[in-house]
């Protein structure tokens, strides 16, 4: 339909696509336009008009299209052009606003069906207007898909929900309620072609952010500009639910991860906001939101308005003083988007007619703007974070809102500033610059609200609100898994492999899940990933060991199947105090490798003990987790037999044995031996006798002289040996033995 705003002198154009799904031709098919000249002053009339079914036969049509024939299975576009003067609308400027029209398909068989929609009549001189701003939730439909299902994440980024978000995020007419996880995609194991992979081989895998995820983060950082950005909890983690379920440490970890991401991104945040679905809004829920550290809460306006059906719609801002057991006593700023407009915008997901939705949104805003109020008003539109918006359809609606003369584009920052500066009033008749707004919201005013069957929003019974805390068992389970990942991160040189499991743990506590079963299924996936990582580190002690000395080293093997080196402590303890375990060694194990290490053990007494061997984090490491050394592996037991006296007794027995052998040998020699030595045998041995009997006897055959013998003889004559007796001296010595003994 054209135009966005119809004024005197203009022409209303309506085009309808008709498809014949019957088996017979539609003869004389034409489009008939009818109007209701009265102005819509009650927004409930909009839902009532759209809710009517069947053809509109009230009164004569204002105009009709040329008749045509539509064959079975064929489609045709029927168009009507009507001058504004033919519609019968009043030209008084104060009567500007929404008008109802119908487009009825009529054939030779009579009226068939009708579309009921709206047109905004804006005569010259009309002055009513309001400010509007759009707060776009920037998050994936599954905040953990980047780790849990990378292929689905890539498809969404290419042509699905995430692709639409990127297109809409670039528009200057939207503010962001941004999930920091989109700025902090996980590093995954990357195959050569760039796709995430699972590595089970011996080679260490390389980790990097997938290109599609990195492109989203870069697009958002480039497009942020000067727009208002509110912080969503990381991966839409249900911080209040975790705290209520007893997982305070995990809630704090998620909060810290979000803060770190914002700091690294360089994006300036306007506020930290927590959203509460309409059917869960209670005063306690607001108190719990304050306890998470949020300073802004986003709830439907029907949940914080005393009279949602009042004649004048207030601005979408208020304040609430948090109290109660979990409240902080701080003032929360309450952003209260219009629920009907937000629901209409959320329906632009490709499954609805974007033109009809756009006309309804124009009608809603025009009806609000035509309400009597002297004080300015600022309306906020914010679709549900679960909405999978279609970029083209949503863009069409945003373009129409920008063109509407009764709307002025504003920012979410202006709403928050009005609350902070107390530039608000609760009296619509007050003139000036202060916004007519919700003001201070009392706890008694807060109530759940939901969409009714006719499309309007109404307040519901607080007694029907179910508990929204994360189930305690699931909360503790997720917190334990996070603790295991923290311990692994403390020993790993590069913790890139932990990005995916960490996101899976947090996403299991996300507000995205509609049931405990869905949350548990994601927790199962996270638990499996954590088990794979912890199982990659193992300790292999000896199967048994005998300690026969005062001290020795017990050999232990540490294996690391992770893709990064680890530094761990080998913790050894004994179940009995008969041994003293030495210093617990800290070792560094290479990626996909192993090392052998001995742990010193000192014996104190005899007996059998069981050594318990376990790998832990190094409590003295710079990034060691709180609480000292944390266990990395289960305990392995090693039986140890301790006999420290064996070493001394064995040595003594060996000495005694050797001494006995010496004594026996000497005694035997004395008993069987002779006091006279056998005469020395001079000359060569007889080889024949030696070979036959083994006895050494001189040969009876003289050896022939050699040239060397002759030389030796000549030399002896020329140089007699002074220690050798001559023949005369030998004879004299034989005659006088005493003389020989006295010779020096």
C-alpha positions, 0 to 999 in steps of 0.5 A, spaced: 500 500 500 502 507 498 503 512 501 505 511 508 501 517 510 495 519 506 493 526 505 488 530 501 490 530 494 493 524 494 492 517 491 491 511 495 494 505 491 493 497 494 495 491 490 493 484 492 496 478 489 491 473 488 492 465 487 487 460 485 488 454 489 481 451 486 480 447 480 475 452 477 477 458 474 475 465 478 471 469 473 470 476 473 475 476 479 476 483 482 478 487 488 473 491 492 475 497 497 471 499 503 473 504 509 470 505 515 470 513 516 471 514 523 478 515 526 481 509 531 482 512 538 482 505 542 488 500 540 484 494 542 480 496 535 486 495 531 486 487 533 479 487 533 478 489 526 484 485 524 481 479 527 475 479 523 474 473 518 470 472 511 469 478 506 467 485 508 460 486 505 458 492 509 456 498 504 458 499 497 465 499 495 469 505 494 472 503 488 474 496 485 479 493 480 478 491 473 475 484 473 479 478 470 479 471 470 484 467 474 485 460 471 486 454 476 493 454 479 494 461 476 496 468 480 494 475 478 495 482 481 489 486 482 490 493 483 486 499 486 487 506 485 483 511 489 483 519 490 483 521 497 477 525 496 473 519 494 474 516 501 470 520 505 475 522 511 474 529 514 479 534 512 480 537 520 487 536 522 485 534 529 481 528 526 488 525 523 489 518 525 488 511 523 482 509 519 480 502 517 479 499 510 478 492 507 480 489 500 475 484 498 476 479 493 469 478 489 468 474 483 462 472 479 460 467 484 460 473 489 464 476 495 470 470 496 475 473 502 477 479 504 484 483 507 482 488 513 488 493 514 489 500 515 491 507 512 493 513 516 490 519 514 494 525 515 491 532 513 495 538 512 496 542 519 496 535 523 501 536 529 501 530 533 507 526 534 511 521 538 519 519 538 520 512 537 526 508 537 528 500 536 532 496 540 534 490 536 536 484 540 543 482 537 544 474 539 544 468 535 537 463 536 542 458 539 547 462 543 552 456 543 551 454 536 558 456 534 561 451 538 556 445 539 554 446 531 559 449 527 556 448 520 549 450 523 552 456 525 556 457 518 549 456 515 546 461 519 551 466 518 551 465 510 543 466 509 539 465 516 538 469 522 545 471 523 546 474 516 539 478 517 542 480 524 548 483 520 544 486 515 540 490 520 545 491 525 548 496 519 542 500 519 543 507 523 536 507 525 536 501 530 540 501 537 543 494 539 542 490 545 548 485 544 550 479 546 558 479 547 559 472 545 558 474 538 564 479 539 568 473 542 567 467 537 570 460 540 577 458 537 576 451 534 580 446 531 581 448 523 582 443 517 586 445 511 580 447 508 578 452 513 573 448 516 572 446 523 575 439 525 575 434 530 583 431 531 584 424 533 591 423 530 598 424 533 599 431 530 597 437 534 591 441 531 591 448 530 586 452 533 583 459 530 576 462 529 572 460 523 572 465 518 564 466 518 564 467 526 570 472 525 566 476 519 560 477 524 565 480 530 568 484 525 562 487 522 559 488 528 565 492 531 565 496 524 558 498 524 557 500 531 558 507 530 555 512 535 549 508 536 546 506 543 549 499 545 546 495 551 550 489 554 546 482 554 549 477 559 554 473 555 551 467 551 544 470 554 546 466 560 541 466 566 545 469 571 539 470 576 537 463 575 544 460 576 544 464 582 538 461 585 540 454 583 546 455 587 551 456 582 554 463 584 561 461 581 559 460 574 554 466 574 560 470 576 565 467 571 559 468 566 559 475 568 567 476 568 567 473 561 562 478 558 566 484 562 573 482 559 570 481 552 567 488 552 573 491 554 577 487 549 572 490 543 573 497 545 565 498 544 562 503 549 557 500 553 551 505 555 548 500 560 548 492 562 541 490 561 537 483 563 531 482 559 525 478 563 519 475 559 512 478 560 510 471 563 515 471 568 515 478 571 514 479 578 517 484 583 522 478 586 524 477 578 526 485 578 530 484 585 534 478 582 536 482 576 539 487 580 543 482 584 546 480 578 549 487 577 545 489 571 543 496 572 537 496 566 531 491 566 527 490 560 520 488 561 513 489 557 510 495 559 504 492 560 507 488 566 509 495 569 503 499 568 497 500 573 492 501 567 495 498 561 488 500 557 489 507 559 487 513 554 494 515 554 500 511 552 506 513 557 514 513 554 517 506 555 521 508 561 521 508 569 525 506 575 524 501 580 528 501 587 530 493 588 529 491 595 527 484 598 532 478 600 536 478 593 535 486 591 541 491 592 537 497 594 539 500 587 535 503 582 534 499 576 532 503 570 526 499 567 526 499 559 518 498 557 518 496 550 511 496 547 509 489 547 504 489 541 509 493 537 514 489 539 510 483 537 508 485 530 516 487 529 518 480 531 513 477 526 517 479 520 520 473 520 518 471 513 512 467 514 508 473 515 505 478 509 510 484 511 506 489 508 500 487 512 505 487 518 508 494 516 501 497 516 499 495 523 505 498 526 504 504 522 496 504 525 499 502 532 504 508 532 499 513 529 493 511 534 498 512 540 501 519 537 494 521 536 492 520 543 491 527 547 498 529 551 501 535 552 507 532 555 512 529 549 512 521 549 518 516 547 516 509 545 521 503 545 520 497 540 524 491 541 522 484 539 523 478 543 531 475 542 528 469 540 525 472 533 528 470 527 527 476 523 528 477 516 532 482 514 528 484 508 521 484 511 524 488 517 528 493 513 521 495 509 518 496 516 523 500 519 523 504 512 516 506 513 517 508 520 522 513 518 518 516 513 512 516 517 511 524 519 508 523 526 514 519 528 521 522 530 527 517 530 530 517 537 535 513 541 535 508 547 540 513 550 535 518 550 530 514 554 535 512 559 538 519 560 531 521 562 530 516 567 537 518 570 536 525 570 529 525 573 526 528 566 520 525 567 513 526 569 507 522 570 502 527 568 500 527 560 497 534 561 504 537 563 507 542 558 515 542 557 520 537 555 519 532 561 517 525 558 510 523 560 513 516 563 512 510 568 516 514 573 517 510 579 514 503 579 512 500 585 513 493 587 505 492 587 504 495 580 509 489 577 505 483 574 506 478 569 503 479 562 502 475 556 499 476 549 491 474 549 488 470 543 486 477 540 493 479 539 492 484 545 497 484 551 494 483 558 496 482 565 496 475 568 495 472 575 502 472 579 500 465 582 501 462 575 508 464 574 513 458 575 519 458 578 525 460 573 531 458 577 536 453 573 535 446 577 540 446 582 542 439 580 543 442 573 546 448 576 551 444 580 553 440 574 555 446 570 559 449 575 563 443 576 564 442 569 566 449 569 571 448 574 574 442 571 575 447 565 579 452 569 583 447 572 585 444 565 586 452 563 591 453 569 596 447 566 595 448 559 600 452 555 595 454 550 588 454 552 584 455 545 581 448 546 577 450 552 573 455 548 568 451 545 567 447 551 566 453 555 561 456 551 557 449 551 557 450 558 554 457 559 549 456 553 546 450 557 544 455 562 542 460 557 535 463 557 534 460 550 532 454 552 525 453 553 525 446 558 530 443 563 530 437 558 533 442 552 538 445 557 540 438 560 541 435 553 546 441 552 549 440 558 551 432 556 554 435 550 559 439 554 560 434 559 562 429 553 567 435 551 570 436 558 571 428 559 575 428 552 579 433 554 581 431 561 581 424 559 587 426 554 592 427 560 594 420 564 599 418 569 602 411 568 605 408 575 609 402 575 605 396 576 609 394 583 615 396 586 620 393 591 624 397 596 630 394 599 634 400 600 633 406 604 631 410 599 630 410 591 626 413 586 619 410 584 618 411 576 612 414 573 610 416 566 605 422 564 602 422 558 599 428 554 594 427 548 592 434 548 594 439 542 598 443 547 604 442 552 602 442 559 605 443 566 603 438 572 605 436 578 606 429 580 602 428 587 604 421 591 602 419 597 602 413 602 597 410 606 602 408 611 607 412 615 613 407 613 615 411 607 617 418 606 615 421 599 620 426 597 618 433 593 612 432 588 616 434 582 613 439 577 613 437 570 612 439 563 609 434 558 610 436 550 603 436 546 601 429 544 607 426 548 610 423 554 615 423 559 618 419 565 619 421 572 622 418 578 619 420 585 624 419 591 621 415 596 625 414 603 624 407 607 622 408 614 620 401 616 619 394 613 612 393 610 607 393 605 604 400 603 600 403 597 602 409 593 597 413 591 599 417 584 595 423 581 596 429 577 594 436 579 595 443 577 601 447 580 599 451 586 605 455 585 603 457 578 602 464 576 595 463 574 593 457 578 586 457 580 584 458 587 584 453 592 591 450 591 592 444 587 586 441 583 586 434 581 587 433 574 586 425 574 583 420 578 588 416 583 592 410 581 595 406 586 601 402 586 603 397 591 610 398 594 614 392 598 619 396 603 625 392 606 630 397 608 634 392 612 635 387 606 641 392 603 645 391 609 644 384 611 645 382 604 652 386 604 654 382 610 652 376 608 656 377 601 662 379 606 662 373 610 661 368 604 667 371 601 671 371 607 669 363 608 671 362 601 678 365 603 679 361 609 677 354 606 682 355 600 688 357 605 686 351 609 686 346 603 692 349 600 696 347 607 693 340 607 695 338 600 701 343 599 709 342 600 714 346 603 719 345 597 718 349 591 718 345 584 725 347 581 724 352 575 724 349 568 729 352 563 729 351 556 723 350 551 717 345 553 716 339 549 710 340 545 709 333 544 708 331 551 705 338 553 699 336 547 698 329 550 699 329 557 698 337 559 705 337 563 710 341 561 717 338 560 723 341 557 725 338 550 730 333 549 732 336 542 737 342 542 734 348 538 738 350 532 742 357 533 740 363 530 743 369 527 740 373 533 743 368 538 750 369 535 749 376 536 747 376 543 753 371 544 758 376 541 755 382 545 755 378 552 763 377 551 764 384 549 759 387 555 759 382 561 753 382 566 756 384 572 751 381 576 753 374 572 758 369 575 764 367 571 766 360 571 771 361 576 767 365 581 761 359 580 766 354 582 769 358 588 762 359 590 761 352 590 767 350 594 765 356 599 757 357 600 758 362 605 763 366 601 757 367 596 752 369 601 756 375 603 757 377 596 753 383 595 
